[in-house]
Amino acid sequence: MPRAKIAALGYYVPENVVTNDDLAQRMDTSDAWIQERSGIKMRRYFTPGKDTVANMGANAARMALERAGMDASEIEFIVFATLNPDYMFPGSGVLLQRELGLNAQAIPALDIRTQCTGFIYGLSIADQFIKTGMYKNVLVVGSEIHSSGLDFSDEGRDVTVLFGDGAGAAILQATEEEGRGILSTHLHADGEHAERLAVLKPSGHEPRHITHEMIDDRGIYPVMNGRYVFKFAVEKFPAVIMEALKTNGMEPSDLDLVVPHQANLRISEAVRHVLQLPEEKVFNNIQKYGNTTAASIPIALNEAWEKGLVKDGDLICLAAFGSGFTWGSALIRW
Ligand code: ACO
């Protein structure tokens, strides 16, 4: 049975750098508070008129294609993860397909909405299609523009300071090489907590999808019970990494690198302590980009790979937790 390997990675971050001090000019916050609670020093914000969710994803995909030495026409299937698509419908997957000039080939584009776990769900979907032999080359993209939907008043400061914009992509390819590629993926969700981290309006079940009141009442902005999310995240991250290791008969000490979804540096640190891993085995770059949701793992994995921290034969674990709640892991022999 073929296995899926990550043939190449790419990423794109918008050029506009926004520091904590920049945010402190717009709301009651401080560089010290943000760094102490989250580790974040800066993030990127998109440029309206230039960046879109789909074209940021396409830029990331082009980098991956170039690194893989592939032409876009070799892609057979697109899996696109975002929580903030360009349009309510259609999803951004078809827009990315068009950006890459693949519409004439009419290849399928699947949009998925599992927020911070989007990239892991995407990898798992691609893995299944490759294992069954249906496709040989699948493009998985996570792309997010958060900044257009954040509340820059003092009321929104707990959420707003955490998030940034960006995109990441991976090309998954079929391989017959024994013991190489994605060894397993584990996906989970618990809808009980759906409203603890959410954007509730506009809403399909309201009498009118969007109203002036929704805007005036700030109902269109993300809501988050930060402490509640934190508590679950520090429990589920290690659990789903251990699930991956146990399935493959391995221990935390076998890992060469963990690349967690970049939610909060304190969450990553807590996970590292539970798994008793040394500092250099858990990769973090939230300091530079904030939380970019579905894009955070591919952006971080790109950076780790560029730094030479992801080498052939290494055992890499990707893990995520986020809104839904959803969580998951992917164990990869590079
Ligand atoms: N700047 C300054 N002060 C702030 C800010 C801010 N940006 N935000 C909140 N505060 C204040 C609060 O009002 C509160 O003030 P009070 O004590 O006078 O009431 C004080 O700081 C402490 O607030 P807490 O919410 O208790 O702070 P906490 O230590 O829990 O940190 C945080 C908040 C960073 C949100 C933390 O709970 C957290 O990281 N939770 C996880 C959130 C997360 O990771 N979400 C995303 C993951 S899922 C996904 O990626 C979709």
Boltz pocket constraint, residues with backbone or C-beta under 6 A from the ligand:
constraints:
  - pocket:
      binder: B
      contacts: [[A, 28], [A, 29], [A, 30], [A, 33], [A, 34], [A, 37], [A, 38], [A, 115], [A, 116], [A, 157], [A, 158], [A, 159], [A, 161], [A, 162], [A, 197], [A, 224], [A, 225], [A, 226], [A, 227], [A, 229], [A, 230], [A, 262], [A, 263], [A, 264], [A, 267], [A, 291], [A, 293], [A, 321], [A, 322], [A, 323]]
      max_distance: 6.0
